[in-house]
């Protein structure tokens, strides 16, 4: 049984989709300024960032929070 999640802005999005959208919008440099983690500031790549974010819930939360904040301005429509 599938449940709708109308109040969850991340419903249906993978971490990879979220990260790709943020990188497309902000770029690695600016993203690294907003979220100061090494995988965004030192030789960044989607693959290495996903690996880190999947292991570190605190970092993933920061990425998801930035996505929700940015999406609330209608950027990703």
N, C-alpha and C positions, 0 to 999 in steps of 0.2 A: 504494500500500500504506500502510495506516495502522498506526502503532506506538503501543501503549499506553505511558503514562508514569505508572505507579503511584506513583513517588516524587516527582513534580512537583506540588506543591500548587496551582500556577497553571495547570495543564493545563486547557484548555477555557474559560478566562476571558479576556475582553478587558480592556484597560486601562480602558475606560469602565465595565465592570461592577465592577472592583476599586475604582475611584474612587467610584462611586455607593454601594457598600456601606460604604466608609470614611466618606463624608460622612454617610450615614444613621445610622451608629453613633456617630461622634465629633462631627459638626457641623464647620463650617468653622473656627470659632475654635479648638477643641481640636486639630483636625488641623493647623492652622497652628502650634500650640505644639509638637507632636511633630515636624513637618517644617517647618522655618523657610524657606519660600520665598515670594516675593512673591505668586504667583498664588493662594496659600491665605489670605493675610493682607490683601490690598488688592483690594477689589471682586471676590471670588472667584466663579467660575462653572465649571461642568463643561467647557464649550467652551474657555475660555481655558486652563484647567488642562491639559486633554488636549493642546492645541497645544504648551504649554511642555514637558510631560512627554515627548512624542514626540520633541522636539528635544534634550532633555538626559538622556542615559542615567543619569547619576549621580542625578538627581532621581527618575527612574522607578524605579531600584533601591531608593531609600529608601521609596517608596510601596509597592512590591511586598514589601519586607521587613516593613513595618508590617502589611500585609495578612496575611502568613504568620504573623507573631507573634500577631495578633489572632485569626485563624482557628484557630490551634492551641489556643486557649482554648475553642473550640466556639461562638463567637459567631455565626458565619454558617451554622449548620447548618440 
